[in-house]
């Protein structure tokens, strides 16, 4: 399992690290979070390898490959209990879209956490209307308490938690990461374990089961009920990055992005469309533009040959940076920078967009 945070021993992060009680589970009693996030590791390693001299790249990939294989094996073993190809997330933080409407809707039904857990995890000086609401944070803490209660054992959490989601973002990135893992194994001259490799194709096929014909978009799904969660968000574009959308559905998503829809804002792409009753242009994952989502969408458009639309979105993304600086996220109506200043992944991804002339991978199913 690859945790999504390793905590510094310095205040105030040390306090948050104490919350998880993970020392007894982690190597060297390191304080980490107790959950994971979308599996970008194979994709990142492939991109680093491509920037290295071939002889060094092979050594690097050979060293990293066992770690990535173990991580993907953990994801399928722990989070695909029905072997359907779709893995489950057990907390909104695992999707990376903390207070996105399709997570807050099911989590709002949770009972409050114990009193001593009801404190905010935000230490930076960010205006409250740019962060998740206190109520949503309490729901996140309630779900975290459930995970800790069952000692981060996926099977027990899946059995007892009311919130188990087949997350569209996580599974789309997993499908793309599986492709990267295949190419890394080829570069290293190694075979992937047959048991693990057999799980890849079902994931690609299963993503199409998240298509909602009524709304004309992709949705996450409630694992317990089997029902799609009809909350429109920019996650609908993620199967473009995975390359799993049919040509007709990909063209529909392209049109959705550039037509006069709720996603066609002055500064695209809003994380929640303006047509949604949940749209808030300044609140975290309720509407603001995130450069990481734009990065995924640009790569997806390029993958399907929609170069004009990809160039348009890249240009608008650069405009945000030029006019409003390196911020955590942005108001899709005004372009105003929001959240943290000098945000590192915004800077990193903009540099990548400047230097990258081609998509991460080519072709689609």
N, C-alpha and C positions, 0 to 999 in steps of 0.2 A: 504494500500500500504506500502510495506517495502522498504525504500530507501536504495541504496547501499552504501551511505556514510553519516556519521554524522560528521560535521566539528569541529575540535578544534578551540578555540577562539584565539590560538596563531598564530603569523606570522610564515610561509607564508600561512598557510592553511586558515586563516581567509579571505585572499584576494580571494582565489578560492571559498570559501563559499558564498561570496557576489555575485558571478557571477550568481547563480541560481535563486535568488529572490524567495525562497521558504518559508520564515518565516511566511507569512500569511496563508500558507497551513498546517504547521506542528504544532504538539502539543507544547505548551510553546514557540512558535516562535523560535524553534530550527533551526539552519541552516543545511540543508541537501541537498543532490543531489535531482534532480527531476525525477530520473528513478530508476528502480529496477535492480536486477541481477538474475541469475538462482536460483530457490527456494530450496536451500539446507537446509532450516531451519528444516523441518520435519525430514530429514535424520540425521541431527546433533543432534536433540533432542532425537531421538530414540537411537543413539549411546551413548549419555550421560546416558540415562535411563538404558541401559544395563550394564553400569559400576557402577550403584548404588545398594544399598540394595533394595530388592523388595518393602518394605514399603515406603522408601523414593522415589523410582522411581515412584510409583503411584501418590504420592502427586505432584511431579515435573511435570509429564505429565498432570495431571489434571489442574495444573496452566497454562501450556503452550498451551494446546489444543485449547482453544478459540481463542488465537492469531493466531495460525497456520491456523485454519479453516477460519478465516476472511481473511488471506492473500491469501489462495488458492481461496476463493470465489472472491476476488478482481481480481486475475489473470484471472479467467474465465469470470467474468462479464465485465471487461474492455478490455481484450486482445483476446477474442475469439468471434468476432462480428458475425460470421456466424455459430456459434455453431458447428464447424466442428471437434472439438477436438484438433486442432492445434492452439496454441496461437501465437500472433505476438509480435515481439520486434520492438521498435521504434528507437533504436540507437544501434550501434555496442557495446557500453559499456554494454548494457543489456545482451548481449551474453557472456560477459567476454573475448571475443577474439578480442580486439579492432581494430587491423588493418589486420585481417585475410582477404585473398583475396575475399571470397564470400560476405563480407560486403563492402570492399573498392571499388569493381566494381560498385555496384549501387550508393554508396555515391559519387563517383567521378563525377557524373552528376549534383550534387547540385550547385547552384550559391554560390559564396563566402559569408560569413557572413558579417554583418556590420563591418566597420573598427575597432571600439573599442572592437570587440570580437576577433580580430585576434592576439591572444597572446597564447603562449604555456602554457600548464598546468603542465609541468614537472619541478619540483624544485630541484630534486636530481642531483648530479653530475654523470651523465651517458653519455657515449660517444654517439654522435648523430647517429652513424651507428648501435646502439643497440636499438634505439627507432623508433617509427613511423616517416615517413618522414614529413617534414613541410607541404607538400601538403595534406597528409592524415589527419594530425591534423586539418588543416583548414576545411576539409570536415566534420570531427567530430564536430567541432565547429559550422559549418553551420547547421548540423542536430540538435544540442543542441539548437541553436537559434530558430529553428522551434518549438521545443517542448515548449520552454519558451513562444514563441509568442502565442501559443494556450493554455497557462496556465496549461500545463501538463494534459489536458483533453484528454484521449485516443481517444474518438470518433472523436473529431475535428482533432487531429493529423493524425489519420488513413484516414480521409476524405481529408485532404489537403497536406499531405506529400507524396513525391514521393518514399520514402524509408520506406517500411513496409515489414518486413521479417518474415517468419515462420522459426524460427531458430532451427536447428537440436539439438544443445547443450541444449538450454533452454528447449525444449519440451521433450528431453530424460530425463533430470533431473527432470522435472515436473512429468513424468510418474513414475519414481522411488520414488519421494517424495509423490505422491499419495498413493503408497503402504505403505510407512512408516506411513502416516497419518491414514490409515486404521488400522494398527497394534497399533498405539498409542491410538486410540479410543477404541480398544478392551482392551488394558491394563488398561485404565481409566474406563472401564465399561460403556462407553457412545456410543450413536448412532450418526453417522455423519448425517448432514442434507441431506434429500433425494435429494434435488435439486443439491447440491454440489456433492454428491456421484455419481449421474447419469452422471456426466461429465467425470469421470475417465476412463471408458472403451473406449469411443470414442477416447481419447488421445492415448491409447495404439494401437488401430486399425489404427489410422490416421498416426502414425509414419511410417508404412509400405508404405504409399503413397509417402514417400520421397526417396524410393529406385529407383535408376537409373540403369536400366538393361544394358544400353549401356556402362556405365563406370564401372559397377559392384561395386557400392558403394552407400552410403546414402548422400543426399545433402540437404541443406536448400532450401527454395522456396520463390520466390517473390510473395507476397500476391496480388499485383496489377495485374500481368500478369498471375499468376498461373503456371509460368515456373520454373522448377528446375534450380538452379544456379550451373552451371558446373565448379566449382572451387575446385579441390581436396584439402582436408585438413584432419587432424587427427580427425576432428569431425565425420567422417564417422564411427568410432568405437563406438560412444556413445550409439547406440541402444543395444549394448552388456550390458552396465551398466543398461539400462532400462529393459532388458529382453524381448524386443518386437521383436527381429529379429527371423525369422524362423530358425530351425536347419541348413538348407542348407545355408542360408545367413550368419549365424554366422560362419559356417565353412569356407565360402569364406573369411570373414573378418580375421579369424585366419590365413589363408594361406597368405592373403595380408600382414599381419604383419610380418610373419617370412620368407617369400620367398624373393628372390632377387628383391624386388620392391623398389619404391622410399621411402617406409617407413622403410626399413631394413637398417638402418645406423649403423655406429660403436657404436653410443650411441643413442638408440631409446627412444621415438618415436618422429620424427620431426613433428612439428605442420603443416608444409606444406611438401609434399614429394619432394625429390630431383629431380624428373622427371618433376616437375611443372616449367614453365617459371618464376613464381613468387617466387621461392625458394631463400631465402637469409639466410644463416646459422646463422647470428648474429642479424638479425633485428626482434625483438619483436615477433609477431605472424606470421612471414613470414618464419619460418623454425626452430627456436630453440626448444629444448626440455623443456617442462614445467612439473614439478613434479605433479601438480594437474591433468593434462591430463593423465599422466602415472598411477596415482592412480585410476582414473575412468576406464581406460582400463584394469588394473590388476583385479579390482573387476568384470568387465564384463567378462573377460576370466574365472575367477573362477566360475562365475555364470553359465556358460555353460559347466563347467567341463573340460576346457582346462588348467589343472593344470600345465602341463609341460611348456606351453608358459607363464603362469602367473608367475611361478617361475623364468623363464629366464628373463622376463622383470623386476621383482623385483630385481634380482641380478644385472642387468645392471644399474638400478636406484641407488642401493646402491653404485655401483662402481663410479658413477658420484659424489656422495657426498663425498666418501672417498678420491677421487683424487682431487676434485676441490672445495670442501667446500659447505656451505649452501648459494647458490646463487638464484637469482630470476628465471633465466632460463639458458640454456646451449647450446653450439654449438654442433649439432648432429654429426658433422664430427670429431671434435677434443676433445670434452668434456669440453672445456674451459668454466668457469663460466662467466655469463653475467648479466647485469643489477645490481640491488641492492645487497649489501652484507648482510649477516646475515638475510636472508629473512624468515619471521616467518612462512608462510604457507608451505614453503619447509621443514623447521624443523619439523613442526607439522605432516605433512603427512608422512615423513620418520619415525618418531617415531611410527605412526600408522601402517605403513607397517611392522615394526619390531615386533610389539606386536600382530598383527592381524593374526590369523591362518586360518580364514575362511572368505568367502565373506560377504558383507553387508547383502545380502539376498540370498535365494536359489530358484532355479527353474526358469522356463521361459515359456512363452506361446508357 
